[in-house]
Amino acid sequence: MIDEVTLLGKRFLLLLGFLTTLPVPRRLWPKEPLSLPDALPLAPLVGAFTASLSGAAYVLARPFVGGLPAAWIALACYVLSGWSLHLDGFSDLADGLGSHREGEAMRAVMKDSRLGGFGALALIVALGLWTSLLGSLEAKEGFKALLLAAVLGRLGICLAAWRGSYPWEAGLGRDIVVSFGPSHVLIALALSGLFLPLAPRLWMGAALASSLTVIGLGALAEKRLGGTNGDVLGACEVAGELAALLICAVLA
């Protein structure tokens, strides 16, 4: 039992270093090689951790500056703690889809380090929607919404990895997509379910909206791009999280 808990802790630290920009002390970093696909089901917990930091910033700032400015402060904390990594994939996929190309030609557009017009527009919409939705909520409801949306957004990464294919020989997402199976998704779903008691109605509505959004975007990427790479996984997280946050704002 102790060994299993220790292994879970090591996988969490591995994922914290992979999915966020938060510094993991060298002495805590796992010394032995660990499987990233086996660690990814813990992504909802990583989302909860980073969202808690952002949510705390929102709760503390809102009484002094109001809803919308507090939401931008919370967003700054969230982006700096690692959401920027997912936003990068979101903007890359937007550029790829906006190019009206397919297959390798679309992949080449997505691999270009320069930000295109469609990617920039996608970021503006994502950041504006995130802050507007959060700013419309009171402190307590906003904290819950951020937590649930972050958890379900990271569950979306797992859904996209499970349903996706990886036809290319190499890439950052290859090991994850190729090795991710139903058992991994069930673990991620169970961990996401730990947050159901926080707000059952919000969780169920947000989970449905997030899952449908992720499945739809993943299917579009499979059709246009020919597979699911790291950018698609990041884009699915952002899209799924925004869908969940929208439902939380409507139902709160």
C-alpha positions, 0 to 999 in steps of 0.5 A: 500500500505504501509503495502504491501511494509512493508511486502515485506521488511520483507520477503526480510530480512527473505530470506536474513537471510535464503539464505545468510550469511550476518548479518541482524541487530536484530532490523530489523529482523521480529518479527512476524513469516513469511511464508518462501514459500511466501518469496522465490519468492523474491530470485532473488532480494537476488541474485541480492544483493549478486551478486552486491557485488561480481560484484563490487569487480570484477570491482574494482580489474580487472584493477589492477590484470587482469581478472582471479585473479579478478574473484577469488577475486569476487568469494571469496566475493560471497562465503563468502556472501552466495553462499557457502550454495548452493555449499554445496547442489551441492556437496552433490547431486554430492556425492549422484549421484556418489554413484550410489545408489537410494532412502533412500540409496542415501539420507543417502550418501547426509546427511553424513557431510563428503565430498566425491570424487564426491562432491569435484570434483563437487566443483572444476569444479563449482568454476573453471568454474565460475571464468574462465567464469567471467575472460574472460569478461571485467569489465562492461560485467562481472558485468552484467553477474554476476547479471543476472546469480545470479538472474536466479540461484535463479529463479531456486530454485523456479522452482525446488521447484515448480516442485519437491515433498517432500515425507519425513516426515521432513526436511529443504526443506519440507515447501518450496517444499510442499507449493510452487505453480504456483503463487509463480513461477510467482512472482519470474519470474516477479521479474527476468524480472525486469533485462531483460532491462539490457541486453535483449539478454543475459537475454533470452538466459541465462534464457532458459539455466538456466531453462532447466538445473534446470528442467533436474537436478530436474527431475534426482533428483526426479528419483534417490532420490525420491524427492526434498530436500534442497540439491537439491534446492541448487544444482539446483541454482548452476547448473542454475547459471553456465548455465546462466553465460556460456551463458552470456560469450558466447553471451557477 
